[in-house]
Amino acid sequence: MLDRPAINPEETPETFTGNRGLDQEEPLLFEIGRLETTGVDVDEAPDVAPRLGGLERKGPIGLPGLSEPETMRHYVRLSRRNYSIDAGLYPLGSCTMKHNPRLNEKMARLDGFADIHPLQPVSTAQGALALMEELAHWLMTLTNTHAIALSPKAGAHGELCGMMAIKSAIAARGEGASRNVVLIPQSAHGTNPATAALLGFSVRVVPAAADGTVRAEAVRTALGPDVAAIMLTNPNTCGLFEREIVEIAEAAHEAGAYFYCDGANFNAIAGVARPGDFGVDAMHINLHKTFSTPHGGGGPGAGPVVLSERLAPFAPVPFIRRAGDRLELVEHAEGTQSFGRMTAFHGQMGMFVRALAYLLAHGADGVAQASKDAVLSANYVRAALRDVMTPPFGDQLCMHEVLFDDAWLKGTGVSTLDFAKAMIDEGYHPMTMYFPLVVHGAMLIEPTESESKAALDLFIATLRDLARSAQEGDTQRFTQAPRLAPRRRVDETLAARKPVLRWRAA
Ligand SMILES: *Cc1c(COP(=O)(O)O)cnc(C)c1O
C-alpha cells in the first residue's frame, strides 16, 4: 500500500473566495437569485379579466431568478457535491447501488418511448404496451408467479400494493375484521411495519435466532387466527438466506395467512431461485435495485409487485390484456375483484424500458451470472475483512451483502458513525449504518457485481487501513472526520429535531 501522508488541517488554508481548488462553494438559490431576473423571455401578459373566481395571486410570487448561464453553474456546481454510482463505489447494503448500463439510457431515449403520453389513445401506444407485457413476462418468469402490478412507483409503494391485495383477499373471505395482525421479523426494513400500520394492521414481531435467520418454529408460535400475513425478506437484511423459508410459507398458509416477501434483495437470487417456489404470495421488485435503473437522485423508482395465483384476482388496475392481436389496458375495476388503483397512470414507463433493456442485454443466463457475481463480491469482501472487523453471526457465507457489527471497535473510542465519516475522507460513500437494528452498530456492505476486483481490493485495503488506525488509537482520524468534505460534521440530531424546511432572509 501507498504511505498515507498525514493531513494537517493547518495546511489547508482559507481562501478569499471560499473555493478550494476547483471545488467551488455554492450559495443557495435564494441567496444569489434576484427577484427581477429570469432566464427566459416571456411576453408581457395581455390584460385579460381573470376567471379564477377571485383566487388569483394578488402580488408577485417572490421566487428568485437567475440568467441561464448562472442557473447552469448553480446546478452543475451542486451536482458535483453529489456522490453517485458513476463517481465511485457505493456500498450501501440492502440498496443495491449497481452500475446503470448506458444501453438502458439509449433505449429509454428512443422517441417512441420517450415522447409518448399516458393520455394518448392505446391504439397508438401498442409498442409501449408490448414492452410492458414483455417486462411483466420476464419478472413473472424469474419469480414463478401468476400476475403482476407494474404501476407501483417504489419498493415501499409496492409493499403497500401487495398488502392491499392481501387485505382485499382476506376481506373477500369474510375475515376482514378478525385477521388484523401482520408478523414481521425483528430484522425487517422499516418500510415493512410502516406498510402494515398504514393499512390498519397491528404488527407482531418475530424474533431472530442466534444465527440471524428466522425459525419456522418462531413463526408458528406467533401465528394465529388473527394473522393476515407475514412479511419476510429473503435474503434477509443481515445478508443471509432464510433456510426455513418453505416451512415458514407452509406454516403461514396452514394458518390461513398470506406470505408477503420483501424482494428488495432479489439481486442475490434472481435467475437462481424463484420466490414463487418458496410459497411467496406477493413480492415487490425494485427495478431501481436489481434491474439497474437509476436510483436515488438519478431517477424515479419503480416497484412492480408479483402476485401468486391466489392473489391474482385482486391485482390493481390498470393491467394489460391481450385482445386478438391488440393489447389493451384494463382501466376499470368494476365487476372484478381488483382492489382499485395505485397511481394515476400505468407506472414509470422510462424505468420499464431501462429494466427490459437490462434483462434483454443479460439474458436469463446473464441475470443468474450477475446474482452469483454479486454474492461472490460480498463474500470476497467478507473474507478479506473478517479478521479485523466482526461478523455478528459467526463465520458463515453471506449472500449479496456482508454485515459487520461494532464489537471490534470496542474500547477504541471510535463509533460506527465515526468510522463512516472517515470513509468519506477516503472518497467512499459509507455503507449502510445502524441497520439492521438487530445488530449493534451495524455496518452493512453491498459491493454488487459491477465492481472490478481492483476496485474491491482498494476498498478492502482502505477499510483495513482505517481499522488499523482505530486499533492503534488514532481516534482523531475518526472523531474529526470528515476533514476533507465540503462540510464537516453537521448536527444531525438538531437537524432531525428542529428541521428548518423554509428559507428565510436573514
Ligand atoms: C430499498 C428497500 C425497500 C424500499 O424500497 P424503496 O424503493 O426505497 O421504497 C424495502 N425493503 C428493503 C429491504 C429495501 O432494501
The ligand as an SDF file (V2000), in Angstrom:
LIG
                    3D

 15 15  0  0  0  0  0  0  0  0999 V2000
  -34.9970   -0.4500   -0.5360 C   0  0  0  0  0  0  0  0  0  0  0  0
  -35.7860   -1.3330    0.3270 C   0  0  0  0  0  0  0  0  0  0  0  0
  -37.1730   -1.1340    0.4830 C   0  0  0  0  0  0  0  0  0  0  0  0
  -37.9330    0.0570   -0.0520 C   0  0  0  0  0  0  0  0  0  0  0  0
  -37.7100    0.3910   -1.3620 O   0  0  0  0  0  0  0  0  0  0  0  0
  -37.9050    1.9130   -1.8420 P   0  0  0  0  0  0  0  0  0  0  0  0
  -37.8730    1.8540   -3.3160 O   0  0  0  0  0  0  0  0  0  0  0  0
  -36.7740    2.6890   -1.2510 O   0  0  0  0  0  0  0  0  0  0  0  0
  -39.2260    2.3990   -1.3180 O   0  0  0  0  0  0  0  0  0  0  0  0
  -37.8690   -2.0670    1.2370 C   0  0  0  0  0  0  0  0  0  0  0  0
  -37.2460   -3.1010    1.8220 N   0  0  0  0  0  0  0  0  0  0  0  0
  -35.9200   -3.3060    1.7190 C   0  0  0  0  0  0  0  0  0  0  0  0
  -35.2910   -4.4970    2.3920 C   0  0  0  0  0  0  0  0  0  0  0  0
  -35.1370   -2.4110    0.9780 C   0  0  0  0  0  0  0  0  0  0  0  0
  -33.8200   -2.5980    0.8720 O   0  0  0  0  0  0  0  0  0  0  0  0
  1  2  1  0
  2  3  1  0
  2 14  2  0
  3  4  1  0
  3 10  2  0
  4  5  1  0
  5  6  1  0
  6  7  2  0
  6  8  1  0
  6  9  1  0
 10 11  1  0
 11 12  2  0
 12 13  1  0
 12 14  1  0
 14 15  1  0
M  END
$$$$
